[in-house]
Amino acid sequence: MVTIKYFDGGKTIDLEVTEEFAEAYKELCREDERLKKQEQRRRAKTASLEQLREDGIDIVDERFNPLERAVRREDKAARREKLKAAFATLTLEQKKLVKLLKEGMGIREIARVLGKDPTSVRDMKEAIQKKLEKFL
């Protein structure tokens, strides 16, 4: 048997208990202290955030605002659809030119691949840009 101190409201009582019970009681006391400290840290952070707001400092990051994220996602999807529609209006040759440009090839290289004059390739590129600008 072991004696433990038990706080009962306003007074402390010495109780004689088994060793098993004493260990379990100590563990509960440690867990209670850990939770109290955790709550104190949480309250300290909350108080700090409230103080910042009172000082006129808003710490909200719009990137994490669900509404803003949804709007951006819709805008991105709308732009993607416009781009698809614009790309669908291109001829097969124009699509090939876009692909080669995307791969990083220069005008002269593309002219060789397509068997065209570099000036014709430049003109075709400008025509593509004008066509896409109408959609976007």
Distance bins in CASP14 RR format, pairs under 12 A and 6 or more apart:
PFRMAT RR
TARGET T0000
AUTHOR 0000-0000-0000
RMODE 2
METHOD distances of the structure
MODEL  1
1 14 0 0 0 0 0 1 0 0 0 0 0
1 15 0 0 0 0 1 0 0 0 0 0 0
1 16 1 0 1 0 0 0 0 0 0 0 0
1 17 1 0 0 1 0 0 0 0 0 0 0
1 18 1 0 0 1 0 0 0 0 0 0 0
1 19 1 0 0 1 0 0 0 0 0 0 0
1 20 0 0 0 0 0 1 0 0 0 0 0
1 21 0 0 0 0 1 0 0 0 0 0 0
1 22 0 0 0 0 1 0 0 0 0 0 0
2 14 0 0 0 0 0 1 0 0 0 0 0
2 15 0 0 0 0 1 0 0 0 0 0 0
2 16 1 0 0 1 0 0 0 0 0 0 0
2 17 1 0 0 1 0 0 0 0 0 0 0
2 18 1 0 0 1 0 0 0 0 0 0 0
2 19 1 0 1 0 0 0 0 0 0 0 0
2 20 0 0 0 0 1 0 0 0 0 0 0
2 21 0 0 0 0 1 0 0 0 0 0 0
2 22 1 0 1 0 0 0 0 0 0 0 0
2 23 0 0 0 0 1 0 0 0 0 0 0
2 24 0 0 0 0 0 1 0 0 0 0 0
2 25 0 0 0 0 1 0 0 0 0 0 0
2 26 0 0 0 0 0 1 0 0 0 0 0
3 12 0 0 0 0 0 1 0 0 0 0 0
3 13 0 0 0 0 0 1 0 0 0 0 0
3 14 1 0 1 0 0 0 0 0 0 0 0
3 15 1 0 0 1 0 0 0 0 0 0 0
3 16 1 0 1 0 0 0 0 0 0 0 0
3 17 1 0 0 1 0 0 0 0 0 0 0
3 18 0 0 0 0 0 1 0 0 0 0 0
3 19 0 0 0 0 0 1 0 0 0 0 0
3 21 0 0 0 0 0 1 0 0 0 0 0
3 22 0 0 0 0 1 0 0 0 0 0 0
3 25 0 0 0 0 0 1 0 0 0 0 0
4 12 0 0 0 0 0 1 0 0 0 0 0
4 13 0 0 0 0 1 0 0 0 0 0 0
4 14 1 0 0 1 0 0 0 0 0 0 0
4 15 1 0 1 0 0 0 0 0 0 0 0
4 16 0 0 0 0 1 0 0 0 0 0 0
4 17 1 0 1 0 0 0 0 0 0 0 0
4 18 0 0 0 0 0 1 0 0 0 0 0
4 19 0 0 0 0 0 1 0 0 0 0 0
4 20 0 0 0 0 0 1 0 0 0 0 0
4 21 0 0 0 0 1 0 0 0 0 0 0
4 22 1 0 1 0 0 0 0 0 0 0 0
4 23 0 0 0 0 0 1 0 0 0 0 0
4 24 0 0 0 0 0 1 0 0 0 0 0
4 25 1 0 1 0 0 0 0 0 0 0 0
4 26 1 0 0 1 0 0 0 0 0 0 0
4 28 0 0 0 0 0 1 0 0 0 0 0
4 29 0 0 0 0 1 0 0 0 0 0 0
5 11 0 0 0 0 0 1 0 0 0 0 0
5 12 1 0 1 0 0 0 0 0 0 0 0
5 13 1 0 0 1 0 0 0 0 0 0 0
5 14 1 0 0 1 0 0 0 0 0 0 0
5 15 1 0 0 1 0 0 0 0 0 0 0
5 16 0 0 0 0 0 1 0 0 0 0 0
5 17 0 0 0 0 0 1 0 0 0 0 0
5 22 0 0 0 0 0 1 0 0 0 0 0
5 25 0 0 0 0 1 0 0 0 0 0 0
5 26 0 0 0 0 0 1 0 0 0 0 0
5 29 0 0 0 0 1 0 0 0 0 0 0
6 12 1 0 0 1 0 0 0 0 0 0 0
6 13 1 0 1 0 0 0 0 0 0 0 0
6 14 1 0 0 1 0 0 0 0 0 0 0
6 15 1 0 1 0 0 0 0 0 0 0 0
6 16 0 0 0 0 0 1 0 0 0 0 0
6 17 0 0 0 0 1 0 0 0 0 0 0
6 21 0 0 0 0 0 1 0 0 0 0 0
6 22 0 0 0 0 0 1 0 0 0 0 0
6 25 1 0 0 1 0 0 0 0 0 0 0
6 26 0 0 0 0 0 1 0 0 0 0 0
6 28 0 0 0 0 0 1 0 0 0 0 0
6 29 0 0 0 0 0 1 0 0 0 0 0
7 13 1 0 0 1 0 0 0 0 0 0 0
7 14 0 0 0 0 0 1 0 0 0 0 0
7 15 0 0 0 0 0 1 0 0 0 0 0
7 25 0 0 0 0 0 1 0 0 0 0 0
7 29 0 0 0 0 1 0 0 0 0 0 0
7 32 0 0 0 0 0 1 0 0 0 0 0
8 14 0 0 0 0 0 1 0 0 0 0 0
8 15 0 0 0 0 1 0 0 0 0 0 0
15 21 0 0 0 0 1 0 0 0 0 0 0
15 22 0 0 0 0 1 0 0 0 0 0 0
15 25 0 0 0 0 1 0 0 0 0 0 0
16 22 0 0 0 0 1 0 0 0 0 0 0
17 23 0 0 0 0 1 0 0 0 0 0 0
17 24 0 0 0 0 1 0 0 0 0 0 0
17 25 1 0 0 1 0 0 0 0 0 0 0
17 26 0 0 0 0 0 1 0 0 0 0 0
18 24 0 0 0 0 1 0 0 0 0 0 0
18 25 0 0 0 0 0 1 0 0 0 0 0
19 25 0 0 0 0 0 1 0 0 0 0 0
19 26 0 0 0 0 0 1 0 0 0 0 0
20 26 0 0 0 0 0 1 0 0 0 0 0
20 27 0 0 0 0 0 1 0 0 0 0 0
21 27 0 0 0 0 0 1 0 0 0 0 0
21 28 0 0 0 0 0 1 0 0 0 0 0
22 28 0 0 0 0 0 1 0 0 0 0 0
22 29 0 0 0 0 0 1 0 0 0 0 0
23 29 0 0 0 0 0 1 0 0 0 0 0
23 30 0 0 0 0 0 1 0 0 0 0 0
24 30 0 0 0 0 0 1 0 0 0 0 0
24 31 0 0 0 0 0 1 0 0 0 0 0
25 31 0 0 0 0 0 1 0 0 0 0 0
25 32 0 0 0 0 0 1 0 0 0 0 0
26 32 0 0 0 0 0 1 0 0 0 0 0
26 33 0 0 0 0 0 1 0 0 0 0 0
27 33 0 0 0 0 0 1 0 0 0 0 0
27 34 0 0 0 0 0 1 0 0 0 0 0
28 34 0 0 0 0 0 1 0 0 0 0 0
28 35 0 0 0 0 0 1 0 0 0 0 0
29 35 0 0 0 0 0 1 0 0 0 0 0
29 36 0 0 0 0 0 1 0 0 0 0 0
30 36 0 0 0 0 0 1 0 0 0 0 0
30 37 0 0 0 0 0 1 0 0 0 0 0
31 37 0 0 0 0 0 1 0 0 0 0 0
31 38 0 0 0 0 0 1 0 0 0 0 0
32 38 0 0 0 0 0 1 0 0 0 0 0
32 39 0 0 0 0 0 1 0 0 0 0 0
33 39 0 0 0 0 0 1 0 0 0 0 0
33 40 0 0 0 0 0 1 0 0 0 0 0
34 40 0 0 0 0 0 1 0 0 0 0 0
34 41 0 0 0 0 0 1 0 0 0 0 0
35 41 0 0 0 0 0 1 0 0 0 0 0
35 42 0 0 0 0 0 1 0 0 0 0 0
36 42 0 0 0 0 0 1 0 0 0 0 0
36 43 0 0 0 0 0 1 0 0 0 0 0
37 43 0 0 0 0 0 1 0 0 0 0 0
37 44 0 0 0 0 0 1 0 0 0 0 0
38 44 0 0 0 0 0 1 0 0 0 0 0
38 45 0 0 0 0 0 1 0 0 0 0 0
39 45 0 0 0 0 0 1 0 0 0 0 0
39 46 0 0 0 0 0 1 0 0 0 0 0
40 46 0 0 0 0 0 1 0 0 0 0 0
40 47 0 0 0 0 0 1 0 0 0 0 0
41 47 0 0 0 0 0 1 0 0 0 0 0
41 48 0 0 0 0 0 1 0 0 0 0 0
42 48 0 0 0 0 0 1 0 0 0 0 0
42 49 0 0 0 0 0 1 0 0 0 0 0
43 49 0 0 0 0 0 1 0 0 0 0 0
43 50 0 0 0 0 0 1 0 0 0 0 0
44 50 0 0 0 0 0 1 0 0 0 0 0
44 51 0 0 0 0 0 1 0 0 0 0 0
45 51 0 0 0 0 0 1 0 0 0 0 0
45 52 0 0 0 0 0 1 0 0 0 0 0
45 59 0 0 0 0 0 1 0 0 0 0 0
46 52 0 0 0 0 0 1 0 0 0 0 0
46 53 0 0 0 0 0 1 0 0 0 0 0
47 53 0 0 0 0 0 1 0 0 0 0 0
47 54 0 0 0 0 0 1 0 0 0 0 0
48 54 0 0 0 0 0 1 0 0 0 0 0
48 55 0 0 0 0 0 1 0 0 0 0 0
48 57 0 0 0 0 0 1 0 0 0 0 0
48 59 0 0 0 0 0 1 0 0 0 0 0
49 55 0 0 0 0 0 1 0 0 0 0 0
49 56 0 0 0 0 0 1 0 0 0 0 0
49 57 0 0 0 0 1 0 0 0 0 0 0
49 58 0 0 0 0 0 1 0 0 0 0 0
49 59 1 0 0 1 0 0 0 0 0 0 0
49 60 0 0 0 0 0 1 0 0 0 0 0
50 56 0 0 0 0 0 1 0 0 0 0 0
50 57 0 0 0 0 0 1 0 0 0 0 0
50 59 0 0 0 0 0 1 0 0 0 0 0
51 57 0 0 0 0 1 0 0 0 0 0 0
51 59 0 0 0 0 0 1 0 0 0 0 0
52 58 0 0 0 0 1 0 0 0 0 0 0
52 59 1 0 0 1 0 0 0 0 0 0 0
52 60 0 0 0 0 0 1 0 0 0 0 0
53 59 1 0 0 1 0 0 0 0 0 0 0
53 60 0 0 0 0 1 0 0 0 0 0 0
58 65 0 0 0 0 0 1 0 0 0 0 0
60 66 0 0 0 0 0 1 0 0 0 0 0
60 67 0 0 0 0 0 1 0 0 0 0 0
60 68 0 0 0 0 0 1 0 0 0 0 0
61 68 0 0 0 0 1 0 0 0 0 0 0
61 69 0 0 0 0 0 1 0 0 0 0 0
62 68 1 0 1 0 0 0 0 0 0 0 0
62 69 0 0 0 0 1 0 0 0 0 0 0
62 71 0 0 0 0 0 1 0 0 0 0 0
62 72 0 0 0 0 1 0 0 0 0 0 0
63 69 1 0 0 1 0 0 0 0 0 0 0
63 72 0 0 0 0 1 0 0 0 0 0 0
64 72 0 0 0 0 0 1 0 0 0 0 0
65 71 0 0 0 0 1 0 0 0 0 0 0
65 72 0 0 0 0 1 0 0 0 0 0 0
66 72 0 0 0 0 0 1 0 0 0 0 0
66 73 0 0 0 0 0 1 0 0 0 0 0
67 73 0 0 0 0 0 1 0 0 0 0 0
67 74 0 0 0 0 0 1 0 0 0 0 0
68 74 0 0 0 0 0 1 0 0 0 0 0
68 75 0 0 0 0 0 1 0 0 0 0 0
69 75 0 0 0 0 0 1 0 0 0 0 0
69 76 0 0 0 0 0 1 0 0 0 0 0
70 76 0 0 0 0 0 1 0 0 0 0 0
70 77 0 0 0 0 0 1 0 0 0 0 0
71 77 0 0 0 0 0 1 0 0 0 0 0
71 78 0 0 0 0 0 1 0 0 0 0 0
72 78 0 0 0 0 0 1 0 0 0 0 0
72 79 0 0 0 0 0 1 0 0 0 0 0
73 79 0 0 0 0 0 1 0 0 0 0 0
73 80 0 0 0 0 0 1 0 0 0 0 0
74 80 0 0 0 0 0 1 0 0 0 0 0
74 81 0 0 0 0 0 1 0 0 0 0 0
75 81 0 0 0 0 0 1 0 0 0 0 0
75 82 0 0 0 0 0 1 0 0 0 0 0
76 82 0 0 0 0 0 1 0 0 0 0 0
76 83 0 0 0 0 0 1 0 0 0 0 0
77 83 0 0 0 0 0 1 0 0 0 0 0
77 84 0 0 0 0 0 1 0 0 0 0 0
78 84 0 0 0 0 0 1 0 0 0 0 0
78 85 0 0 0 0 0 1 0 0 0 0 0
78 135 0 0 0 0 0 1 0 0 0 0 0
78 136 0 0 0 0 0 1 0 0 0 0 0
79 85 0 0 0 0 0 1 0 0 0 0 0
79 86 0 0 0 0 0 1 0 0 0 0 0
79 132 0 0 0 0 0 1 0 0 0 0 0
79 135 0 0 0 0 0 1 0 0 0 0 0
79 136 1 0 0 1 0 0 0 0 0 0 0
80 86 0 0 0 0 0 1 0 0 0 0 0
80 87 0 0 0 0 0 1 0 0 0 0 0
80 135 0 0 0 0 0 1 0 0 0 0 0
80 136 0 0 0 0 0 1 0 0 0 0 0
81 87 0 0 0 0 0 1 0 0 0 0 0
81 88 0 0 0 0 0 1 0 0 0 0 0
81 135 0 0 0 0 1 0 0 0 0 0 0
81 136 0 0 0 0 0 1 0 0 0 0 0
82 88 0 0 0 0 0 1 0 0 0 0 0
82 89 0 0 0 0 0 1 0 0 0 0 0
82 132 0 0 0 0 1 0 0 0 0 0 0
82 133 0 0 0 0 0 1 0 0 0 0 0
82 134 0 0 0 0 0 1 0 0 0 0 0
82 135 1 0 1 0 0 0 0 0 0 0 0
82 136 1 0 1 0 0 0 0 0 0 0 0
83 89 0 0 0 0 0 1 0 0 0 0 0
83 90 0 0 0 0 0 1 0 0 0 0 0
83 98 0 0 0 0 0 1 0 0 0 0 0
83 131 0 0 0 0 0 1 0 0 0 0 0
83 132 1 0 0 1 0 0 0 0 0 0 0
83 133 0 0 0 0 0 1 0 0 0 0 0
83 135 1 0 0 1 0 0 0 0 0 0 0
83 136 1 0 0 1 0 0 0 0 0 0 0
84 90 0 0 0 0 0 1 0 0 0 0 0
84 132 0 0 0 0 0 1 0 0 0 0 0
84 135 0 0 0 0 1 0 0 0 0 0 0
84 136 0 0 0 0 0 1 0 0 0 0 0
85 131 0 0 0 0 0 1 0 0 0 0 0
85 132 0 0 0 0 0 1 0 0 0 0 0
85 134 0 0 0 0 0 1 0 0 0 0 0
85 135 1 0 1 0 0 0 0 0 0 0 0
85 136 0 0 0 0 1 0 0 0 0 0 0
86 94 0 0 0 0 0 1 0 0 0 0 0
86 95 0 0 0 0 0 1 0 0 0 0 0
86 98 0 0 0 0 0 1 0 0 0 0 0
86 128 0 0 0 0 1 0 0 0 0 0 0
86 129 0 0 0 0 0 1 0 0 0 0 0
86 130 0 0 0 0 0 1 0 0 0 0 0
86 131 1 0 0 1 0 0 0 0 0 0 0
86 132 1 0 1 0 0 0 0 0 0 0 0
86 133 0 0 0 0 1 0 0 0 0 0 0
86 134 1 0 0 1 0 0 0 0 0 0 0
86 135 1 1 0 0 0 0 0 0 0 0 0
86 136 1 0 0 1 0 0 0 0 0 0 0
87 94 0 0 0 0 1 0 0 0 0 0 0
87 95 1 0 0 1 0 0 0 0 0 0 0
87 97 0 0 0 0 0 1 0 0 0 0 0
87 98 1 0 0 1 0 0 0 0 0 0 0
87 99 0 0 0 0 0 1 0 0 0 0 0
87 102 0 0 0 0 0 1 0 0 0 0 0
87 128 0 0 0 0 1 0 0 0 0 0 0
87 131 0 0 0 0 1 0 0 0 0 0 0
87 132 1 0 0 1 0 0 0 0 0 0 0
87 135 0 0 0 0 1 0 0 0 0 0 0
87 136 0 0 0 0 0 1 0 0 0 0 0
88 94 0 0 0 0 0 1 0 0 0 0 0
88 95 0 0 0 0 1 0 0 0 0 0 0
88 131 0 0 0 0 0 1 0 0 0 0 0
88 132 0 0 0 0 0 1 0 0 0 0 0
88 135 0 0 0 0 1 0 0 0 0 0 0
89 95 0 0 0 0 0 1 0 0 0 0 0
89 98 0 0 0 0 0 1 0 0 0 0 0
89 127 0 0 0 0 0 1 0 0 0 0 0
89 128 0 0 0 0 1 0 0 0 0 0 0
89 130 0 0 0 0 0 1 0 0 0 0 0
89 131 1 0 0 1 0 0 0 0 0 0 0
89 132 0 0 0 0 1 0 0 0 0 0 0
89 134 0 0 0 0 1 0 0 0 0 0 0
89 135 1 0 0 1 0 0 0 0 0 0 0
90 96 0 0 0 0 1 0 0 0 0 0 0
90 97 0 0 0 0 1 0 0 0 0 0 0
90 98 1 0 0 1 0 0 0 0 0 0 0
90 99 0 0 0 0 0 1 0 0 0 0 0
90 124 0 0 0 0 0 1 0 0 0 0 0
90 125 0 0 0 0 0 1 0 0 0 0 0
90 127 0 0 0 0 1 0 0 0 0 0 0
90 128 1 0 0 1 0 0 0 0 0 0 0
90 129 0 0 0 0 0 1 0 0 0 0 0
90 130 0 0 0 0 0 1 0 0 0 0 0
90 131 1 0 0 1 0 0 0 0 0 0 0
90 132 0 0 0 0 1 0 0 0 0 0 0
90 134 0 0 0 0 0 1 0 0 0 0 0
90 135 0 0 0 0 0 1 0 0 0 0 0
91 97 0 0 0 0 1 0 0 0 0 0 0
91 98 0 0 0 0 0 1 0 0 0 0 0
91 124 0 0 0 0 1 0 0 0 0 0 0
91 127 0 0 0 0 1 0 0 0 0 0 0
91 128 0 0 0 0 1 0 0 0 0 0 0
91 131 0 0 0 0 1 0 0 0 0 0 0
92 98 0 0 0 0 0 1 0 0 0 0 0
92 99 0 0 0 0 0 1 0 0 0 0 0
92 114 0 0 0 0 0 1 0 0 0 0 0
93 99 0 0 0 0 0 1 0 0 0 0 0
93 100 0 0 0 0 0 1 0 0 0 0 0
93 110 0 0 0 0 0 1 0 0 0 0 0
93 113 0 0 0 0 0 1 0 0 0 0 0
93 114 1 0 0 1 0 0 0 0 0 0 0
93 115 0 0 0 0 0 1 0 0 0 0 0
93 116 0 0 0 0 1 0 0 0 0 0 0
93 120 0 0 0 0 0 1 0 0 0 0 0
93 121 0 0 0 0 0 1 0 0 0 0 0
93 124 1 0 0 1 0 0 0 0 0 0 0
93 125 0 0 0 0 0 1 0 0 0 0 0
93 127 0 0 0 0 0 1 0 0 0 0 0
93 128 0 0 0 0 1 0 0 0 0 0 0
94 100 0 0 0 0 0 1 0 0 0 0 0
94 101 0 0 0 0 0 1 0 0 0 0 0
94 110 0 0 0 0 0 1 0 0 0 0 0
94 114 0 0 0 0 0 1 0 0 0 0 0
94 121 0 0 0 0 0 1 0 0 0 0 0
94 123 0 0 0 0 0 1 0 0 0 0 0
94 124 1 0 0 1 0 0 0 0 0 0 0
94 125 0 0 0 0 1 0 0 0 0 0 0
94 126 0 0 0 0 0 1 0 0 0 0 0
94 127 1 0 0 1 0 0 0 0 0 0 0
94 128 1 0 1 0 0 0 0 0 0 0 0
94 129 0 0 0 0 0 1 0 0 0 0 0
94 130 0 0 0 0 0 1 0 0 0 0 0
94 131 1 0 0 1 0 0 0 0 0 0 0
94 132 0 0 0 0 1 0 0 0 0 0 0
95 101 0 0 0 0 0 1 0 0 0 0 0
95 102 0 0 0 0 0 1 0 0 0 0 0
95 124 0 0 0 0 0 1 0 0 0 0 0
95 128 0 0 0 0 1 0 0 0 0 0 0
95 131 0 0 0 0 0 1 0 0 0 0 0
95 132 0 0 0 0 0 1 0 0 0 0 0
96 102 0 0 0 0 0 1 0 0 0 0 0
96 103 0 0 0 0 0 1 0 0 0 0 0
96 105 0 0 0 0 0 1 0 0 0 0 0
96 110 0 0 0 0 1 0 0 0 0 0 0
96 113 0 0 0 0 1 0 0 0 0 0 0
96 114 1 0 0 1 0 0 0 0 0 0 0
96 115 0 0 0 0 0 1 0 0 0 0 0
96 116 0 0 0 0 0 1 0 0 0 0 0
96 121 0 0 0 0 0 1 0 0 0 0 0
96 124 0 0 0 0 1 0 0 0 0 0 0
96 125 0 0 0 0 0 1 0 0 0 0 0
96 128 0 0 0 0 0 1 0 0 0 0 0
97 103 0 0 0 0 0 1 0 0 0 0 0
97 104 0 0 0 0 0 1 0 0 0 0 0
97 105 0 0 0 0 1 0 0 0 0 0 0
97 106 0 0 0 0 0 1 0 0 0 0 0
97 107 0 0 0 0 1 0 0 0 0 0 0
97 109 0 0 0 0 0 1 0 0 0 0 0
97 110 1 0 0 1 0 0 0 0 0 0 0
97 111 0 0 0 0 0 1 0 0 0 0 0
97 113 0 0 0 0 1 0 0 0 0 0 0
97 114 1 0 0 1 0 0 0 0 0 0 0
97 115 0 0 0 0 0 1 0 0 0 0 0
97 116 0 0 0 0 1 0 0 0 0 0 0
97 120 0 0 0 0 0 1 0 0 0 0 0
97 121 1 0 0 1 0 0 0 0 0 0 0
97 122 0 0 0 0 0 1 0 0 0 0 0
97 123 0 0 0 0 0 1 0 0 0 0 0
97 124 1 0 1 0 0 0 0 0 0 0 0
97 125 1 0 0 1 0 0 0 0 0 0 0
97 126 0 0 0 0 0 1 0 0 0 0 0
97 127 0 0 0 0 1 0 0 0 0 0 0
97 128 1 0 0 1 0 0 0 0 0 0 0
97 129 0 0 0 0 0 1 0 0 0 0 0
97 131 0 0 0 0 0 1 0 0 0 0 0
98 104 0 0 0 0 0 1 0 0 0 0 0
98 105 0 0 0 0 0 1 0 0 0 0 0
98 110 0 0 0 0 0 1 0 0 0 0 0
98 121 0 0 0 0 0 1 0 0 0 0 0
98 124 0 0 0 0 1 0 0 0 0 0 0
98 125 0 0 0 0 1 0 0 0 0 0 0
98 127 0 0 0 0 0 1 0 0 0 0 0
98 128 1 0 0 1 0 0 0 0 0 0 0
98 129 0 0 0 0 0 1 0 0 0 0 0
98 131 0 0 0 0 0 1 0 0 0 0 0
98 132 0 0 0 0 1 0 0 0 0 0 0
99 105 0 0 0 0 1 0 0 0 0 0 0
99 110 0 0 0 0 1 0 0 0 0 0 0
99 113 0 0 0 0 0 1 0 0 0 0 0
99 114 0 0 0 0 0 1 0 0 0 0 0
99 128 0 0 0 0 0 1 0 0 0 0 0
100 106 1 0 0 1 0 0 0 0 0 0 0
100 107 0 0 0 0 1 0 0 0 0 0 0
100 108 0 0 0 0 0 1 0 0 0 0 0
100 109 1 0 0 1 0 0 0 0 0 0 0
100 110 1 0 1 0 0 0 0 0 0 0 0
100 111 0 0 0 0 0 1 0 0 0 0 0
100 112 0 0 0 0 0 1 0 0 0 0 0
100 113 1 0 0 1 0 0 0 0 0 0 0
100 114 1 0 0 1 0 0 0 0 0 0 0
100 115 0 0 0 0 0 1 0 0 0 0 0
100 116 0 0 0 0 0 1 0 0 0 0 0
100 121 0 0 0 0 1 0 0 0 0 0 0
100 124 0 0 0 0 0 1 0 0 0 0 0
100 125 0 0 0 0 0 1 0 0 0 0 0
100 128 0 0 0 0 0 1 0 0 0 0 0
101 107 0 0 0 0 1 0 0 0 0 0 0
101 109 0 0 0 0 0 1 0 0 0 0 0
101 110 1 0 0 1 0 0 0 0 0 0 0
101 113 0 0 0 0 0 1 0 0 0 0 0
101 114 0 0 0 0 0 1 0 0 0 0 0
101 121 0 0 0 0 1 0 0 0 0 0 0
101 122 0 0 0 0 0 1 0 0 0 0 0
101 124 0 0 0 0 0 1 0 0 0 0 0
101 125 1 0 0 1 0 0 0 0 0 0 0
101 128 0 0 0 0 1 0 0 0 0 0 0
101 129 0 0 0 0 0 1 0 0 0 0 0
102 110 0 0 0 0 0 1 0 0 0 0 0
102 128 0 0 0 0 0 1 0 0 0 0 0
103 109 0 0 0 0 1 0 0 0 0 0 0
103 110 0 0 0 0 1 0 0 0 0 0 0
103 113 0 0 0 0 0 1 0 0 0 0 0
104 110 0 0 0 0 1 0 0 0 0 0 0
104 113 0 0 0 0 0 1 0 0 0 0 0
105 111 0 0 0 0 1 0 0 0 0 0 0
105 112 0 0 0 0 1 0 0 0 0 0 0
105 113 1 0 0 1 0 0 0 0 0 0 0
105 114 0 0 0 0 0 1 0 0 0 0 0
105 118 0 0 0 0 0 1 0 0 0 0 0
105 121 0 0 0 0 0 1 0 0 0 0 0
105 125 0 0 0 0 0 1 0 0 0 0 0
106 112 0 0 0 0 1 0 0 0 0 0 0
106 113 0 0 0 0 1 0 0 0 0 0 0
106 114 0 0 0 0 0 1 0 0 0 0 0
106 118 0 0 0 0 1 0 0 0 0 0 0
106 121 0 0 0 0 1 0 0 0 0 0 0
106 122 0 0 0 0 0 1 0 0 0 0 0
106 125 0 0 0 0 0 1 0 0 0 0 0
107 113 0 0 0 0 0 1 0 0 0 0 0
107 114 0 0 0 0 0 1 0 0 0 0 0
107 116 0 0 0 0 0 1 0 0 0 0 0
107 117 0 0 0 0 0 1 0 0 0 0 0
107 118 1 0 1 0 0 0 0 0 0 0 0
107 119 0 0 0 0 1 0 0 0 0 0 0
107 120 0 0 0 0 1 0 0 0 0 0 0
107 121 1 0 1 0 0 0 0 0 0 0 0
107 122 1 0 1 0 0 0 0 0 0 0 0
107 123 0 0 0 0 0 1 0 0 0 0 0
107 124 0 0 0 0 1 0 0 0 0 0 0
107 125 1 0 0 1 0 0 0 0 0 0 0
107 126 0 0 0 0 0 1 0 0 0 0 0
108 114 0 0 0 0 0 1 0 0 0 0 0
108 115 0 0 0 0 0 1 0 0 0 0 0
108 116 0 0 0 0 0 1 0 0 0 0 0
108 117 0 0 0 0 0 1 0 0 0 0 0
108 118 1 0 1 0 0 0 0 0 0 0 0
108 119 0 0 0 0 0 1 0 0 0 0 0
108 120 0 0 0 0 0 1 0 0 0 0 0
108 121 0 0 0 0 1 0 0 0 0 0 0
108 122 0 0 0 0 0 1 0 0 0 0 0
109 115 0 0 0 0 0 1 0 0 0 0 0
109 116 0 0 0 0 0 1 0 0 0 0 0
109 118 0 0 0 0 1 0 0 0 0 0 0
109 121 0 0 0 0 1 0 0 0 0 0 0
110 116 0 0 0 0 1 0 0 0 0 0 0
110 117 0 0 0 0 0 1 0 0 0 0 0
110 118 0 0 0 0 1 0 0 0 0 0 0
110 120 0 0 0 0 0 1 0 0 0 0 0
110 121 1 0 1 0 0 0 0 0 0 0 0
110 122 0 0 0 0 1 0 0 0 0 0 0
110 124 0 0 0 0 1 0 0 0 0 0 0
110 125 0 0 0 0 1 0 0 0 0 0 0
111 117 1 0 0 1 0 0 0 0 0 0 0
111 118 1 0 1 0 0 0 0 0 0 0 0
111 119 0 0 0 0 1 0 0 0 0 0 0
111 120 1 0 0 1 0 0 0 0 0 0 0
111 121 1 0 1 0 0 0 0 0 0 0 0
111 122 0 0 0 0 1 0 0 0 0 0 0
111 123 0 0 0 0 0 1 0 0 0 0 0
111 124 0 0 0 0 1 0 0 0 0 0 0
111 125 0 0 0 0 0 1 0 0 0 0 0
112 118 0 0 0 0 1 0 0 0 0 0 0
112 121 0 0 0 0 1 0 0 0 0 0 0
113 121 0 0 0 0 1 0 0 0 0 0 0
114 120 0 0 0 0 1 0 0 0 0 0 0
114 121 1 0 0 1 0 0 0 0 0 0 0
114 124 0 0 0 0 1 0 0 0 0 0 0
114 125 0 0 0 0 0 1 0 0 0 0 0
115 121 0 0 0 0 1 0 0 0 0 0 0
116 122 0 0 0 0 1 0 0 0 0 0 0
116 123 0 0 0 0 1 0 0 0 0 0 0
116 124 1 0 0 1 0 0 0 0 0 0 0
116 125 0 0 0 0 0 1 0 0 0 0 0
117 123 0 0 0 0 1 0 0 0 0 0 0
117 124 0 0 0 0 0 1 0 0 0 0 0
118 124 0 0 0 0 0 1 0 0 0 0 0
118 125 0 0 0 0 0 1 0 0 0 0 0
119 125 0 0 0 0 0 1 0 0 0 0 0
119 126 0 0 0 0 0 1 0 0 0 0 0
120 126 0 0 0 0 0 1 0 0 0 0 0
120 127 0 0 0 0 0 1 0 0 0 0 0
121 127 0 0 0 0 0 1 0 0 0 0 0
121 128 0 0 0 0 0 1 0 0 0 0 0
122 128 0 0 0 0 0 1 0 0 0 0 0
122 129 0 0 0 0 0 1 0 0 0 0 0
123 129 0 0 0 0 0 1 0 0 0 0 0
123 130 0 0 0 0 0 1 0 0 0 0 0
124 130 0 0 0 0 0 1 0 0 0 0 0
124 131 0 0 0 0 0 1 0 0 0 0 0
125 131 0 0 0 0 0 1 0 0 0 0 0
125 132 0 0 0 0 0 1 0 0 0 0 0
126 132 0 0 0 0 0 1 0 0 0 0 0
126 133 0 0 0 0 0 1 0 0 0 0 0
127 133 0 0 0 0 0 1 0 0 0 0 0
127 134 0 0 0 0 0 1 0 0 0 0 0
128 134 0 0 0 0 0 1 0 0 0 0 0
128 135 0 0 0 0 0 1 0 0 0 0 0
129 135 0 0 0 0 0 1 0 0 0 0 0
129 136 0 0 0 0 0 1 0 0 0 0 0
130 136 0 0 0 0 0 1 0 0 0 0 0
END
